[in-house]
Amino acid sequence: MGPFHEGELEVQRRAGVAAGAARVGRIIRSTIPEVARGFAAERSFAILGAADPDGRVWASLLRGEPGFLTVPADDRLRLNASLPPGDPLAAALAVEADLGVLLIDPPTRRRMRLNGRSRPLASGLELATREVYSNCPKYIHPRETSLARGADAAGGTVERASALTPLQAARLAAADTLFLASTHPSAGADVSHRGGDPGFARVAAPDRLLIPDYAGNTMFNTLGNLVADPRAGVLVWDFETGDTLQLTGRAAIVWHSDSLRSFPGAQRLVEFAIDAVVERVGIARAADRPAAVTARNRYGAAVRITKRRYCFVPCSSTW
């Protein structure tokens, strides 16, 4: 049995990349490699993807001090932190649940995904991993993400609605980064990074969002999930103000449309119909840091130059 479910295979075939995806899929493993353990230990946040008790899919931001993520066994990730009260996933993760976890370091543009089954602990959560793999640095904008101590760890002000307000729509339309959660009936939950130039995702209406899909690793984990189950969630994090927007709804892949021509470089679109919106004000503001020296990489995104080891890696790379 291969690493892909029927939805992923369908999208790979339609995109004409099935052979390449089979090769790239060899990077997927069920255990956490040693080098990734150190990467996890340095993180101060994680992006979570799961379904709430009503079946709605959300992406959430989990904060912690560096060291809050530990690896007690090669197939276990322990998240020693809790979501703030009122987070859409707080109740779902109070019991066993399918969970996708994305760890990302924007300054170095490294990321890894860990998907599996979570169980609650007194200190937070423990994830039994089914899928573990790294992704290439494409479309990740380098930025400082050390969280300010003044950020409201209790969760900030919360507002709920069924569609975007004009201010929320403007904030989303200016974003260069979002996170997209999805799920599959048997493979479980997943959450992925999406990035581009500011405004790459467009608000077509207060209850509709268009997200371009650019060339990537050819595995189509997110789009494959959407073929099997259209439920999805979007998280937009304003790194300067600390505000977050969480959207839940249903998504569909747009393969051919006049709209596609207005998204340069996009090969497909994800059309996201919004059912509910949760806005948190001031939950996670990045700490003020001096401007970083940057260079331009082969994909056009700025790359932070640091003394730590950094390399450009192809989309099929592993840790």
C-alpha angles and dihedrals in degrees: 000000000000129000095258132081126217095271094053091046091051093053092044091053093047091049091048095238103107095120094048092045090054089058095045091047090070088081091069112099136164097231135065114247120227095250090054091055090065090047091053093048091058096054124106096191142024132199114229130199125193145123122268123229089273092055096254115139120229140174116220138187116235116195131200144146116272106281095038088113114069135170109219091173134011091258098040132081116189117204107198097195139072134229114252118263112277096026108143091238099044094094094041093056093047085082133034111296145160106264137185119202127194120194114192136173107198096190091061095024093230121145141171135190126217119185129180145093121321131204127192121252131186087252097043129281141335120209120206101207125229098164127028125171144139126238132214120260096250116140095002111134111218111234139145111265104176101136120239114245089227092064112116106256090184091069108267126238112331126210125180131197143151095240141017121282116224090257092050091047091052092049092050092046089056096048123113095191137044137160124230122204123197140163143210128208094240107010093055133214131342138177125199140186122247122189144163142131115328106285094025089135113057132208104225093178136347088272101034133071130184116209119187119226112215130191110290142148093322094233093106095203094162098040091044090055091050091054089056097037123011095202111115145158134214129204122194116187120194100211093196102049098027092232119142132200118203118191129185128190143098129306135203132188116243108205099172127019141130085245091064092068091063092061106073112217095008117132095189140356132233109217108205119197109202120224100168140006130206118189123191120192121215098351099136120011117175115242117255111261135171115269112275125233108248140192131191120255130207091270095052097251120126116254122210112231111220137160090249119097112272132173137175108243131192120245091257094056125124133204 
